[in-house]
Amino acid sequence: MKPISWGRVITGGIAAGVIINISEYLLNEVAFKKANEEAMKALGKTMPEGSGTILVWLLWGFLLGIAAVWLYAAIRTRYGAGAPTAVKAGIGIWFIAQLLTAIVFWNLGLFPLSPAILLWTLVESILATVVGAWLYKEEAA
């Protein structure tokens, strides 16, 4: 079994992170901005703003992209290289990062469980992972 190509994980992960960050911007600043503000208001808070907040979210998007491509690289020996395996990795990342987090926030009474947001982030995770996986290649044997 060949080792994971970490340089390519980072390269693919950055590409995936760009997609995640664009999608998250559209999700949270355009499509669901008002709903997010209302949910925060119900908690007695306002949406955090400023360069520090943006930096954290950008870093989160890139780290999630890197994790997605790493998962793809890790499972491709079992499932084979290509888009079907990247879709599996994208669903796995979505399950851990989005679905489980949403369930926890809903169960704690912090935010409502939104099927629309879950669907959006599922598509986002799959698309980002497929693009990042496309850039991930291992050396020929």
N, C-alpha and C positions, 0 to 999 in steps of 0.2 A: 504494500500500500504506500502510495506516494504521500509525502507531507503536503500540507496545505500551503499554497503560495500566498503568504501574508501580504506581499506587495500588491498582488492582484485582488485580494480581499479588500484592501484599503481603497484601491482604485475603483473597483465595482461598487464598494460601499459608499464612496463619495458621490458617485453618479446616482445611486439609489437614494442617498440623502438629499440630493438636489430635488428629486421628484417628490420625496416626502415633504420637504420644507415648502415647496410650491403648493402642494396639495393641502398641507396644514394651514398655510396662509389663507387659501381660498375657503377652506372649511370654517376656520375660526374668525377670520376677519371680514368675510363676505357672506357666505351662505348662512352661518349660524351665529353671527356676531350678536344679534339682538337676544336670541335664546340664551347664549352664554352670559351676557350681561344680566339678564333676568335671573338666571340661576345663581349668579354671584350675589346679586342684590338680595335674594331670598336668604342667603347666608349672612347678610349684613356686611358684605364686602364689595369692593369694586375690582374690576379687572386690573391686574398689575400692568403697568406700562413702563416704557423706558428702554434704554439700550441694554441694560443688564438683563432684563426679562427677555428681550429679543435674542440676545446672545445665548442664554440658557436653552431656549426653544430651538434655535438653529443647531446648537451642539447636540441636543436630544435627537433631532432629525438625522444628523450625520451618524451618530452612534447607532441609531436604530437601523440605518442603511448598512452600516458595517456589520452589525449583528446578523442582518438578513443574508448578506452575501457569505458571511462565515458559516451560517447554518446550511446554506446551499452547498458550499464547498465540503462541509462535513458529511452531508447525506448523499452526495452525488456518487460516491463509491457503492452505495447500496441501491440507489434508484436509477443511476445513470445520469450522464450529463444532458442538459437541455431544458427546454421550457417546462415540460411536465414536472420535473424535479424542482425547478425554480418556483412554480406555482405551489407545490407542497411546502417549500420553505417559507414562502410568503404567507401562506395560511397559518403555519406554525408561529411565525413572528407576530402576526395579527392576533392570534389566540392568546399569546402571552402578554404582549404589550398593550393591546386595545381591549379585547373582550374581557379578560380577567380583571383589568383595571376598572373598566366600566361597571362590572358587576360589584366590585368592592365599593366604588363610589356610590352606586345605587343603594346597596345594602346599608351603608352608613347614613343614608339619607342626605347625601351631599349634592348629588346631581341625578336628574331623571335618566332612566335607561332609554336611549334613543336608537331605535332600529335604523333610522336614516343615517345617523353618524356612524353606527357600526358597519353598515353597508359601504358607506363612503370609505372608511378606513380599511375595510377588507380589499376593495378595489385598489386603493392606494398601495397597500402592502404587497399585493400580488404584482402590480405593475412595476413598482420600484424594485422588487426582488428579481423579476424577469430581466429588467434592464441591467441591473448590477451583475446578475449571473451571466448575461451575454458577454460582459467584459471580463468575466473570470475565466481564465484558461490555465490549464496546467501544461507543463513541459511534456513533450512526447516522450514515450518510454525509450 
